[in-house]
Amino acid sequence: MNAGAVFGIVLTLSLFVFNYFPYTLREKYRIPYWVSGIIICFLGPLVAMWVGSYLGEEAHREGSDGFGAGLAGAIIALVLIGNGALYIIGSVVSGIERYVTRQKKDKTHS
């Protein structure tokens, strides 16, 4: 299979899975999004290492040095870590917004 196709398929599927994962954890187990973001930040590089390793083996079979495979793995890792970081940042901003709104509501009712 073409390495570019594998890269695109894995990146797309991993983003679908890693964006569905926090929602289901939140709905079923009431786990906050920032915890899901931390989990994604740890699991993202593992997926990227697997993809980079697979693409590297395929590149070596074809007679290439595998530099592109390593680059593809690094890009996938950065995208997934960024995705997890967005969950963490969004959760923190939401918590701050809730706190400020609660403080304003308490001041107006006092």
VENMO-V116312 format. One record per residue. N is the residue number from 0. PHI is phi in degrees with one decimal (999 if undefined). NEAR is the number of other ideal C-beta (glycine too) atoms within 8 Angstrom. Layout:
# VENMO-V116312
{{N PHI NEAR} {N PHI NEAR}}
This chain:
# VENMO-V116312
{{0 999 5} {1 -62.5 5} {2 -64.0 12} {3 -64.6 6} {4 -67.4 8} {5 -62.3 13} {6 -58.1 13} {7 -64.7 8} {8 -65.3 8} {9 -65.9 11} {10 -63.1 11} {11 -65.0 8} {12 -65.4 8} {13 -67.7 12} {14 -67.4 11} {15 -61.2 8} {16 -65.4 8} {17 -73.4 14} {18 -95.0 9} {19 -82.9 8} {20 -54.9 11} {21 -63.6 14} {22 -63.5 8} {23 -67.7 8} {24 -65.0 11} {25 -68.5 12} {26 -73.1 5} {27 -84.3 6} {28 -118.5 5} {29 57.5 5} {30 -84.8 8} {31 -65.5 8} {32 -64.9 12} {33 -66.7 10} {34 -67.6 9} {35 -61.9 15} {36 -62.8 15} {37 -66.1 10} {38 -62.0 10} {39 -63.2 16} {40 -62.3 12} {41 -85.1 8} {42 -79.9 10} {43 -56.6 17} {44 -64.0 10} {45 -65.8 8} {46 -63.7 13} {47 -64.7 13} {48 -64.9 10} {49 -63.2 8} {50 -65.5 14} {51 -61.0 14} {52 -65.3 9} {53 -62.8 10} {54 -66.5 16} {55 -65.2 12} {56 -62.7 8} {57 -64.0 12} {58 -67.2 13} {59 -66.9 10} {60 -64.0 6} {61 -85.2 6} {62 94.7 4} {63 -93.3 8} {64 -84.5 5} {65 87.4 10} {66 -62.5 7} {67 -63.6 10} {68 -66.2 14} {69 -65.1 10} {70 -65.2 8} {71 -63.5 13} {72 -62.8 15} {73 -66.9 10} {74 -65.3 10} {75 -62.4 17} {76 -61.3 13} {77 -64.2 8} {78 -65.2 11} {79 -70.0 18} {80 -65.5 12} {81 -62.3 8} {82 -63.0 13} {83 -64.7 16} {84 -64.4 10} {85 -64.7 9} {86 -63.9 14} {87 -64.9 13} {88 -63.7 8} {89 -61.9 9} {90 -68.2 12} {91 -65.9 9} {92 -63.1 8} {93 -63.7 9} {94 -64.6 8} {95 -64.7 8} {96 -62.1 8} {97 -61.3 8} {98 -64.0 8} {99 -65.0 8} {100 -63.0 8} {101 -63.6 8} {102 -65.7 8} {103 -64.4 8} {104 -65.9 8} {105 -66.2 8} {106 -71.5 7} {107 -74.6 6} {108 -90.2 5} {109 -82.1 4}}
